[in-house]
Amino acid sequence: MATSKQPVTAPTGASVDDFLAAVPDDRRRADAERLCTLLREVTGEPPVMWGPSIVGFGSYRYTYANGRTGDWPLVGFSPRKHSSSSTWWVGSRSATRRCWPGSAHTRPARAAST
């Protein structure tokens, strides 16, 4: 019997404020709160919890070559224990390469094609 697996990283009803308040490290928590405020202002979108640990702003739908689709935040971040992470959708592989050439930051594992 085939079952439909629901993605773990999807918008939830969880409180972003409660999530950020629970970040144990004072400096990382303050940085996350400032980043949340900045991204809300820049994107014009409210913060939404995506899964248990990603704060996302806006969303876009992607489609794989096999027809499978999903949703992902346009911009998001996660104040992790050892290093915070962020995700930025830039629309194409070539745009992704332009945004991260020789970057000291971790590149995305995959980018949406247009």
N, C-alpha and C positions, 0 to 999 in steps of 0.2 A: 504494500500500500504506500503510495507516494504521499509525502507530507510537505507542506509549505513551511519552510524555515523562515521565521521572522528575524530581521536584522537586529543585532544587539544595539548598534549605534543608530538610534532613531530618536526623534523628539519625545521627551517624557514630560510629565507634569511636575517633576521635582523642582524645588526652589533653588534658583541660582544663588541667591543671597545665603541660604543655609549651606549650600555646598562650599561656597567661598569662605564662609565663616568657620567651616570645619577644617580648613587647611592648617595643619599643625605649626608650621614654621611661620613666625611673625613676618619676616621679610617677604617670603614667597606669597603669603596671604595678602599683604599690602600691595605687592606688585600685581597680583591677580585682580585685585579690586580696582586698581588704577587702569589696568589693561581693559577690564570689562567696561569701565566708564568711557575710555577712549574709543573702543570699538563700537559702542552704542552710538556715540556722537558721530563717528566717521561713517558708519554704515546706515544710520537712521533706523536700524532694526533693533528690536528688544532682544536681550540675551535669553536663550532657551537651552535647557540641559538636553544634550544628545547622549543617550545612554547614561551610564553612571558617572562619567568623569570628563566629558567634553562640554564646554560652554560654546554654543554656536550662535551665529548671527545670520539671518536669512537662510535660504536654501536653494539648491538647484537639483534638477533631475538628470542623472546620467544614464546612458544606455551602452551596454557592452555589445560586441559584435554578434553574440549569440542571442540578442534580444532581451536579456535580463536587464531590468532597470532598478534604480534605487535613488535615494535622496541623500544629500550630504550638505552640511552647512557651507555657505559661501566663505565665511571666515569663522575660525574657531580656535580655541586654545584649551589646554589642560595643564593646571599647575601640579605637575607630578612631583614626587618626592625628591628626585635627584636633579631633574632638569625639566623645565616647562617645555611644552611643545605647542606648536601652532600649525594651522592649516589654512591655506589661502587658495581659492580657486581662481585660476587665471585664464582658463578657457581653452588652451591648446598645449600640445607638447612643446611647440616652438616658443610660445610665450613663457612656459615654465623654464625652459633652458635659458631664456633671456633674464628671467628674474633671479636665477640661482647660479650663474656661471662662477665657478671657482669659489663658491660660498663656503664659509666655515660652518654653516648650518647644515643639518641633515636635509637632503632633498626628499621630496615625496616619492613613495614607492611607485605610484602610477599617476598619470594625469589624464584628464578627460580629453578626448579628441573632438575637434569641431570640423 
